Structures are given as C-alpha cells and as structure tokens.
Amino acid sequence: MDEVLGSHFPGRYWHRLEDGRIQCDVCPRFCKLNEGQRGLCFVRARSGDQVVLTTYGRSSGFCVDPIEKKPLNHFLPGTPILSFGTAGCNLTCKFCQNWDISKAREIDRLNDEASPGAIAEAAVRLGCRSVAFTYNDPVIFLEYAVDTAKACHAHGLKTVAVTAGYIAPEARREFFAHMDAANVDLKAFTEGFYKSLCGGHLDAVLDTLKYLKDETSVWFEITTLLIPGENDSAAEIDALSQWVAKSLGPDVPLHFTAFHPDWKMRDLPPTASSILSRARSIAKDRGIRHVYTGNVHDGNGGATWCHGCGALLIGRDWHELTAWRLTPDGRCPDCGVKLAGVFEPTPGHWGRKRLPIRLHAAAS
C-alpha cells in the first residue's frame, strides 16, 4: 500500500478496529488501513485518525455524451449528459475497458479541477439534462458524487451512476438516495468469474440490484459484457436471465455488449455479433421485455420494441435516434401499452456525437 499524498477530504463510512487499524466500510472489501495506507481503490486512504478521499474535486476529464452511451435506453432518450470520473477502482477486472482511468495510480493525472457547483453550472450551460458519474466507479468517490448530485438537483438536473454495484449496504443507502438513474454492470453470473477475473463477489452485486428494485425509485438498467469462453455460454446467460426476470421483473432493460481485447486480456478474440444475438434471444425467451446488444452495429438489437404488439417504438443507429413513436405519455401508439422508463413528451436530438471539454474552458 502507498503513502498518502495530496489534499484530503474527510470520508464517511469507516470505523476503528481494536488493533489500531481503521476499516473502510464503503465497499465489501472492507480494507483495513494503518497510517499512510490506501485501500485497494487507491483513492480512499487513512490520514491520521480517519479515512479521507484523495480525489475530491479532481477529475480525469469531462465529456458531453449521448445518454445512450451509458448505456441507458429508457431514460431521457436522445438527450446529452455531462460525464466525468476520477481515478481508481474497487474491482480488479482483467478485461477493464477504461483501464487507463480506473487503474491509474497517479493522482496528478487528475488535472481538471471542479467543485460540485461548477459541474452543475457547466452542465446547464452546455444544455445537458443530466450528469453521469462514470469512466471509473463512483462508489469510491462517494462524497464527491453525492455533493455533486445535490448541486445538480438544485439546478434541475438528473443524476446517473454508471457502476459495478460493488458497495456496502450503509453506504449504498446514501449513494443511491441521490441518484435518479443507474446502469449496473453485472459482469457475469458465476462466483468463479467474479473471484478470478474481478477480485470481487457476485452476491454483493446481486444484493445491490435487488436493493435498487425493492427499496428505491432509481431507474436502472443492466449491462453484461460478454467475453468469449468466460461468461458467454448459453447456460450462464440463461441463468442470468432467469434471475433478472424473477428477482427484478421483466421491465428492467438488459444490455449484452461486445468485448474487445484490452488491459490484461488481449489474447481473446472480440465477441461475435452472433453471440450477442443468441444472448438477446435467450433473455427474451425468459421473459425480459427489453434486451439490447451493444458495441456492435445492430439496428434490431439497438431498437426498443413494444412488448404488447411488437411495434417499433424507438429506433437507434448506434447512439443516435432514428425513430420515435411514443405518445407524449410514453405509450405505444398502436396498442396503448405503456413503456417502462423515464420519458419526456418529445425526445432529445443530441445524436451520437461526443464532446470532450475542459470545465474551466466551458465556464469562460
């Protein structure tokens, strides 16, 4: 573990142990820290007699994205969302697609400083409807994310967490109390996968998903990155789909996305589109109404279809809307079935573009 450097923001969710160490209680790792040590996430650390967050107010970058990129297909479609993250992660996924950010151990790379209020004000100026905590998992910068979410709500903005859901129950209550929507990365449906490839445990993520469904009003969708030979078998996809349908209900959108070789798993091939299509078919057969394919060009798998009559409701080309047939109150115009999600009377028109920004430049 590394010596603490830089500025510190008092952290929450920790307690002292009898042996003199301090235990961080934000996530199920429960890192036990001596003076000057960091947790596995690298950004929560012991300084003196408390746990501190070393990345408060510092970001690895800001970008205006289409909300469909999170991915969220049933939450304010077509609208722009201001996205940002910090550094570090509380999982050790060998296939990480954002490893340059999530695995970063140089806090000095966080060279775009921004207060929660400045982020909310920039989002308003840029015409965004929401702000996303993403790129690395916002669970580990809980205090910064919660303060920013409060500032966003004060400006009439929605908040979105893109997370692996690896968070302890007490911290989970506060974190999601300030989120309007989430995309939860359900990385696989076996404990062996989580243990060997992520350094975590499946049950903790399933508990978060059940918590979101049973105890919050957060709109959430699920993403599973299918990795050839690791979590893409028909049996595992079937088990995952059955659990989602039974435990969360048929209206929770499920995204199956394609793996590309990265980080420590560069020896595997990219996921074939046929595997994604098969997964989509299995999930739909298990009763999940809205199943999507991602990271591939698939008009059928990217579109939203009415579960009542099968009519096209929202067409998509990558992250751009190509059709919008919802009624102003979010129903199918052909059969009247209501589409689950959070919709405005008309869609946004941001398109597929991504707009990287420097926050200070956006303020000038």
C-alpha positions as CSV (number, residue, x, y, z in Angstrom):
1,M,0.0,0.0,0.0
2,D,1.1,3.5,-0.8
3,E,1.8,6.6,1.3
4,V,-0.9,9.2,1.3
5,L,-0.1,12.3,-0.8
6,G,-2.1,15.4,-1.8
7,S,-5.2,17.1,-0.4
8,H,-7.7,15.2,1.6
9,F,-11.4,15.4,2.0
10,P,-12.9,13.7,5.1
11,G,-14.5,10.4,4.2
12,R,-17.6,8.7,5.6
13,Y,-18.2,5.0,6.3
14,W,-15.3,3.8,8.4
15,H,-14.6,2.6,11.9
16,R,-11.7,1.9,14.2
17,L,-10.6,-1.7,14.9
18,E,-9.2,-2.9,18.2
19,D,-5.8,-3.5,16.7
20,G,-5.5,0.2,15.9
21,R,-6.3,0.0,12.2
22,I,-9.2,1.8,10.5
23,Q,-11.6,-0.2,8.4
24,C,-13.2,1.5,5.3
25,D,-16.8,0.5,5.1
26,V,-17.8,1.9,1.7
27,C,-17.5,-1.4,-0.3
28,P,-17.4,-5.1,0.5
29,R,-13.6,-5.1,0.5
30,F,-13.6,-3.5,3.9
31,C,-9.9,-2.5,3.6
32,K,-8.1,-2.3,6.9
33,L,-5.6,0.5,7.0
34,N,-2.6,1.6,9.0
35,E,-1.5,5.2,9.0
36,G,-0.5,6.3,5.5
37,Q,-2.0,3.4,3.7
38,R,-4.5,3.4,0.8
39,G,-7.3,0.9,0.1
40,L,-7.3,-1.2,-3.0
41,C,-9.2,1.5,-4.8
42,F,-6.2,3.8,-4.3
43,V,-8.3,6.9,-3.6
44,R,-9.6,6.2,-0.1
45,A,-6.8,6.4,2.4
46,R,-6.0,6.7,6.1
47,S,-4.7,10.0,7.2
48,G,-4.3,10.4,10.9
49,D,-7.3,9.0,12.7
50,Q,-9.8,9.0,9.8
51,V,-10.4,7.8,6.2
52,V,-10.1,10.5,3.6
53,L,-10.9,10.8,-0.1
54,T,-7.9,12.0,-2.1
55,T,-9.7,12.8,-5.4
56,Y,-12.5,15.1,-4.2
57,G,-12.9,17.9,-6.7
58,R,-10.5,16.5,-9.3
59,S,-11.5,14.7,-12.5
60,S,-9.8,12.7,-15.2
61,G,-11.9,14.6,-17.7
62,F,-15.3,15.8,-18.8
63,C,-17.3,14.9,-21.9
64,V,-20.8,15.5,-23.2
65,D,-22.1,12.2,-24.3
66,P,-25.4,10.8,-25.7
67,I,-27.2,9.2,-22.7
68,E,-27.5,6.0,-24.8
69,K,-23.7,5.6,-24.4
70,K,-24.0,4.9,-20.6
71,P,-25.9,2.8,-21.8
72,L,-29.4,4.0,-20.8
73,N,-32.1,3.4,-23.4
74,H,-35.2,4.1,-21.3
75,F,-34.1,7.3,-19.5
76,L,-34.5,10.6,-21.3
77,P,-33.6,9.2,-24.8
78,G,-31.7,11.4,-27.2
79,T,-30.5,13.9,-24.5
80,P,-27.0,15.0,-23.8
81,I,-25.3,14.1,-20.5
82,L,-22.2,15.6,-18.9
83,S,-20.0,12.7,-18.0
84,F,-17.0,12.6,-15.7
85,G,-14.9,10.4,-13.5
86,T,-11.9,10.5,-11.2
87,A,-9.3,7.6,-10.9
88,G,-9.1,4.2,-9.3
89,C,-11.5,1.3,-8.8
90,N,-12.5,-1.1,-6.1
91,L,-12.5,-4.1,-8.5
92,T,-9.5,-5.6,-10.4
93,C,-11.2,-6.6,-13.7
94,K,-8.6,-8.1,-16.0
95,F,-10.7,-7.1,-19.0
96,C,-11.2,-3.4,-18.0
97,Q,-12.2,-1.2,-21.0
98,N,-11.3,2.0,-19.1
99,W,-8.1,0.7,-17.5
100,D,-6.1,4.0,-18.2
101,I,-8.5,5.7,-15.8
102,S,-9.7,3.0,-13.4
103,K,-6.3,1.6,-12.9
104,A,-4.5,4.9,-12.6
105,R,-2.3,5.3,-9.6
106,E,-1.1,8.8,-10.4
107,I,-3.4,11.2,-8.7
108,D,-1.6,14.0,-10.5
109,R,-3.2,12.9,-13.8
110,L,-6.5,14.4,-12.4
111,N,-5.8,17.8,-13.9
112,D,-9.3,19.1,-14.4
113,E,-10.4,20.5,-11.0
114,A,-14.1,21.3,-10.4
115,S,-16.3,21.8,-7.5
116,P,-19.8,20.2,-7.4
117,G,-21.4,23.5,-8.1
118,A,-19.1,24.2,-11.1
119,I,-20.0,20.9,-12.6
120,A,-23.8,21.5,-12.3
121,E,-23.4,25.0,-13.7
122,A,-21.4,23.7,-16.6
123,A,-24.0,21.1,-17.4
124,V,-26.7,23.7,-17.5
125,R,-24.6,25.9,-19.8
126,L,-23.9,23.0,-22.1
127,G,-27.6,22.2,-22.5
128,C,-27.3,18.8,-20.7
129,R,-30.4,17.3,-19.0
130,S,-28.3,15.2,-16.6
131,V,-24.8,14.4,-15.2
132,A,-23.2,11.0,-15.1
133,F,-20.6,9.7,-12.7
134,T,-18.8,7.3,-14.9
135,Y,-15.5,6.2,-16.5
136,N,-14.4,4.8,-13.1
137,D,-16.8,3.6,-10.4
138,P,-18.4,6.5,-8.5
139,V,-18.8,4.3,-5.4
140,I,-15.2,5.0,-4.5
141,F,-15.6,8.8,-4.7
142,L,-19.0,8.7,-2.9
143,E,-18.6,12.0,-1.1
144,Y,-17.7,13.9,-4.3
145,A,-20.5,12.2,-6.2
146,V,-23.2,12.9,-3.6
147,D,-22.2,16.5,-3.2
148,T,-22.3,16.9,-7.0
149,A,-25.6,15.2,-7.2
150,K,-27.1,17.6,-4.7
151,A,-25.8,20.6,-6.7
152,C,-27.2,19.0,-9.9
153,H,-30.7,18.6,-8.3
154,A,-30.6,22.2,-7.2
155,H,-30.2,23.2,-10.9
156,G,-32.9,20.9,-12.1
157,L,-30.6,18.3,-13.5
158,K,-30.9,14.5,-13.2
159,T,-28.1,12.3,-12.0
160,V,-26.8,9.0,-13.3
161,A,-24.5,6.4,-11.8
162,V,-22.6,4.0,-14.0
163,T,-21.4,1.4,-11.5
164,A,-20.5,-2.2,-10.9
165,G,-22.7,-2.1,-7.8
166,Y,-19.9,-3.2,-5.5
167,I,-20.9,-1.2,-2.5
168,A,-21.7,-2.0,1.2
169,P,-25.3,-1.6,2.5
170,E,-25.0,1.5,4.6
171,A,-23.0,3.5,2.0
172,R,-25.4,2.2,-0.6
173,R,-28.4,3.8,1.0
174,E,-26.8,7.3,0.9
175,F,-25.3,6.9,-2.5
176,F,-28.4,5.9,-4.4
177,A,-30.7,8.3,-2.5
178,H,-29.1,11.0,-4.7
179,M,-29.2,9.1,-8.0
180,D,-32.1,9.3,-10.5
181,A,-30.8,6.5,-12.7
182,A,-28.1,3.9,-12.9
183,N,-26.6,1.4,-15.2
184,V,-25.2,-1.5,-13.2
185,D,-22.5,-3.7,-14.7
186,L,-23.4,-7.3,-13.9
187,K,-20.1,-8.7,-15.1
188,A,-21.1,-12.4,-15.1
189,F,-23.4,-14.8,-13.3
190,T,-20.8,-17.0,-11.5
191,E,-18.8,-16.5,-8.4
192,G,-15.8,-18.0,-10.1
193,F,-15.7,-15.3,-12.7
194,Y,-16.0,-12.5,-10.1
195,K,-13.3,-14.1,-7.9
196,S,-10.8,-14.9,-10.6
197,L,-11.3,-12.0,-13.1
198,C,-12.7,-9.2,-11.0
199,G,-11.4,-9.8,-7.4
200,G,-14.9,-9.5,-6.0
201,H,-18.0,-11.4,-5.2
202,L,-21.2,-11.9,-7.2
203,D,-23.6,-11.8,-4.3
204,A,-22.7,-8.3,-3.3
205,V,-23.7,-7.1,-6.8
206,L,-27.0,-9.1,-6.8
207,D,-27.8,-7.5,-3.4
208,T,-27.4,-4.1,-4.9
209,L,-29.6,-4.9,-7.8
210,K,-32.3,-6.2,-5.5
211,Y,-32.0,-3.2,-3.3
212,L,-32.5,-0.9,-6.3
213,K,-35.6,-2.8,-7.3
214,D,-37.2,-3.2,-3.9
215,E,-36.2,-0.2,-1.9
216,T,-35.6,2.8,-4.3
217,S,-37.2,4.7,-7.2
218,V,-34.0,4.8,-9.1
219,W,-34.5,3.8,-12.8
220,F,-31.8,1.2,-13.6
221,E,-30.6,-0.9,-16.5
222,I,-28.1,-3.7,-16.5
223,T,-25.1,-4.3,-18.8
224,T,-23.2,-7.6,-19.2
225,L,-20.0,-7.5,-21.3
226,L,-19.9,-11.0,-23.0
227,I,-16.3,-12.3,-23.1
228,P,-15.7,-15.3,-25.3
229,G,-15.2,-18.5,-23.3
230,E,-15.6,-16.8,-20.0
231,N,-19.2,-15.7,-19.4
232,D,-20.9,-16.2,-22.8
233,S,-22.2,-19.8,-22.5
234,A,-25.9,-20.3,-23.2
235,A,-26.3,-21.9,-19.8
236,E,-24.9,-18.9,-17.9
237,I,-26.9,-16.4,-20.0
238,D,-30.0,-18.4,-19.3
239,A,-29.3,-18.5,-15.6
240,L,-28.6,-14.7,-15.5
241,S,-31.8,-14.0,-17.5
242,Q,-34.0,-16.2,-15.3
243,W,-32.6,-14.4,-12.2
244,V,-33.3,-11.0,-13.6
245,A,-36.8,-11.9,-14.7
246,K,-37.7,-13.4,-11.3
247,S,-35.8,-11.1,-8.9
248,L,-36.1,-7.8,-10.7
249,G,-39.0,-8.2,-13.1
250,P,-39.5,-8.2,-16.9
251,D,-39.2,-4.5,-17.4
252,V,-35.6,-4.0,-16.4
253,P,-33.6,-3.4,-19.6
254,L,-30.7,-5.8,-20.1
255,H,-27.8,-4.9,-22.4
256,F,-25.4,-7.5,-23.8
257,T,-22.3,-5.8,-25.1
258,A,-19.3,-7.0,-27.1
259,F,-15.9,-7.4,-25.6
260,H,-12.8,-6.2,-27.3
261,P,-9.3,-7.3,-26.2
262,D,-7.9,-4.9,-23.6
263,W,-5.9,-4.5,-20.4
264,K,-4.8,-8.0,-19.3
265,M,-7.0,-10.0,-21.6
266,R,-5.6,-9.1,-25.1
267,D,-5.3,-12.8,-26.1
268,L,-9.0,-13.3,-26.6
269,P,-11.0,-12.5,-29.8
270,P,-13.7,-9.9,-29.9
271,T,-17.2,-11.1,-29.2
272,A,-19.0,-12.2,-32.3
273,S,-22.3,-10.4,-33.1
274,S,-23.9,-13.9,-33.3
275,I,-23.2,-14.4,-29.6
276,L,-24.9,-11.2,-28.7
277,S,-27.9,-12.1,-30.8
278,R,-28.1,-15.5,-29.2
279,A,-27.9,-13.9,-25.7
280,R,-30.7,-11.5,-26.6
281,S,-32.9,-14.3,-27.8
282,I,-32.3,-16.3,-24.6
283,A,-33.2,-13.4,-22.4
284,K,-36.3,-12.6,-24.4
285,D,-37.4,-16.2,-24.2
286,R,-37.0,-15.9,-20.4
287,G,-39.5,-13.1,-20.3
288,I,-37.3,-10.0,-20.3
289,R,-39.1,-7.5,-22.4
290,H,-36.3,-5.1,-23.4
291,V,-33.0,-6.7,-24.3
292,Y,-30.3,-4.8,-26.2
293,T,-27.0,-5.5,-28.0
294,G,-24.1,-3.1,-27.7
295,N,-20.7,-2.3,-29.1
296,V,-21.9,-3.7,-32.5
297,H,-24.0,-2.2,-35.3
298,D,-27.3,-3.9,-34.8
299,G,-30.4,-2.0,-35.7
300,N,-32.8,-4.7,-34.4
301,G,-30.9,-5.2,-31.2
302,G,-30.5,-1.5,-30.6
303,A,-34.1,-0.6,-31.1
304,T,-36.9,-0.5,-28.5
305,W,-40.0,-2.6,-29.4
306,C,-43.4,-2.7,-27.8
307,H,-43.8,-5.8,-25.7
308,G,-47.5,-5.7,-26.3
309,C,-47.8,-5.8,-30.0
310,G,-44.2,-5.8,-31.3
311,A,-44.3,-2.4,-32.9
312,L,-41.2,-0.3,-33.2
313,L,-41.2,2.4,-30.6
314,I,-37.6,3.9,-30.7
315,G,-35.2,3.3,-33.5
316,R,-31.4,3.7,-33.0
317,D,-28.4,3.7,-35.2
318,W,-25.5,3.3,-32.7
319,H,-26.3,6.0,-30.2
320,E,-28.5,8.2,-32.5
321,L,-32.3,8.0,-32.5
322,T,-33.7,7.2,-35.9
323,A,-37.4,6.8,-35.0
324,W,-39.7,8.0,-32.2
325,R,-43.2,6.6,-32.0
326,L,-44.0,7.0,-28.3
327,T,-47.1,9.0,-27.4
328,P,-46.5,12.1,-25.1
329,D,-47.4,9.9,-22.1
330,G,-44.9,7.2,-23.1
331,R,-47.2,4.6,-24.7
332,C,-47.3,2.6,-27.8
333,P,-49.4,4.4,-30.4
334,D,-50.7,1.1,-31.8
335,C,-51.8,-0.8,-28.7
336,G,-51.6,1.7,-25.9
337,V,-49.2,-0.4,-23.7
338,K,-47.0,1.9,-21.5
339,L,-43.3,1.6,-21.9
340,A,-41.3,1.3,-18.7
341,G,-38.8,4.1,-18.2
342,V,-38.4,7.8,-17.7
343,F,-39.5,9.7,-20.9
344,E,-40.3,13.3,-21.8
345,P,-43.1,14.1,-24.3
346,T,-40.5,14.5,-27.0
347,P,-37.0,13.0,-27.5
348,G,-33.7,14.8,-27.4
349,H,-31.8,15.5,-30.5
350,W,-28.1,15.3,-29.4
351,G,-27.3,12.5,-31.7
352,R,-24.2,10.2,-31.4
353,K,-21.5,12.9,-31.0
354,R,-19.2,13.1,-28.1
355,L,-17.8,16.5,-27.0
356,P,-14.8,16.4,-24.7
357,I,-14.5,19.6,-22.7
358,R,-12.2,21.3,-20.2
359,L,-14.5,22.6,-17.5
360,H,-12.7,25.8,-17.0
361,A,-12.9,26.5,-20.7
362,A,-16.6,25.7,-20.6
363,A,-17.1,28.3,-17.9
364,S,-15.4,31.1,-19.8
